[in-house]
Amino acid sequence: MNALHGLRSTIRGQIWLPGEPDFDTARRPWNLAVEQPVEAVVEAADAGDVAALVRHARAAGLTITAQPNGHGATGRTAGTILLRTRRLDTLQVDPATRRARVGAGVPSGRVQAAAAPHGLTGLPGSSPVVSVAGVALGGGLSWFGRAHGWAADSVTAFDVVDADGRERHITADTEPDLFWALRGGGGSFAIVTALELALHPAPSLYGGRVLWRAEHAPAVLDAYRGITAIAPHTLTVWLDLLHFPGAAPMVAIDVTYLGDPNEARELLGPLDRLPSPLSDSRQPMSVAELGSITAEPTDPSAGSSHAELLTTLDDAAAKALLDEPVEPLLSVQLRHLDGALARPSNSPHGPLTEPYALYMFGLPTDPARAEAVTAKQRALADALPTSGRKPFTLLNPSESISDAFSPNVVARLRDIKRRHDPHHIFRANFPVEG
């Protein structure tokens, strides 16, 4: 405890210790269904503060878990100092070089807002509040992954604090193994304080959601299969089977197209031949508005998720998806992958050759409901043609890196961990140690 109280003479940022006001709020993860026990919470003022914390932890035999705001938390934090990096919020966009320098606490929505006026985009996912650094450390499945690959593939450099408390600039040339590991292998190796990434042209974007009553799900799924079978890499289409509390079940198509709206409407023509939808928000839009498509919550809440990668979406898979109601799940989402995601990648994941990702989400409002949600997720996964691995970025708290990576990749990540953090100063949400 003396070592923890010594933080106040080391850190310029804010510190919360057990029993102090707001400690429980400060340690709270994004997913409120996850209990996150920690010894202290530190909100670093800047990268120098992070370095000072690491040096203090190393000298005192303490362990650090880094999180900007708690996305991806698994609860494997007992005995650690929780480092919040939200105040590392530098953001610089250079339209001439199509590069951005992004602090570890910057959410993807801020990058999109800064890049949009220049006709550029990062590689954001569905939520604008997830940190860009967290997305990159997990690989990152983006709306534009079919056109540009993993979000991590666009990272050109990392600023990190290593296990000795040194601030370092890491590239593929200076530290190839560490650079490889950080581009999708998690936060076990160093604390990322900022990153540099390539931006991509986005002079025109068309996107939105179309929503129908659930009775039309077979026709919508059939149209989805036809569209994704021939979709160009600039078109991304997701299908959602939805059952919100207090509402009738529905089916939705979410779409983005990096190109002319007229081209998008032609590619999505099969949707217009379906029964009249409940709503249709498709329109030309800014890349800064991507978060409006799925309208995910922007405040912490409880949830239970399960992801799989599908090897096919044939007739048998389609039947399994629609055979039973979605309930007790809130949503069952199919994301079309392929495209640039299937190309070679200098990252732990490597190419993502499965054509679809399945993401199932439910609300564990009480123990019985939590058990029912988990059982439904397991049953649906067992009924579908899955590959046996999952995207690291979509792992749930009960899973490990072995669910995402091959044994050879896991062995390489563990070797990099031993060389760069032999004293286990850093503990990631999904530790490579097992």
Disulfide bonds with the S-S distance in Angstrom:
none
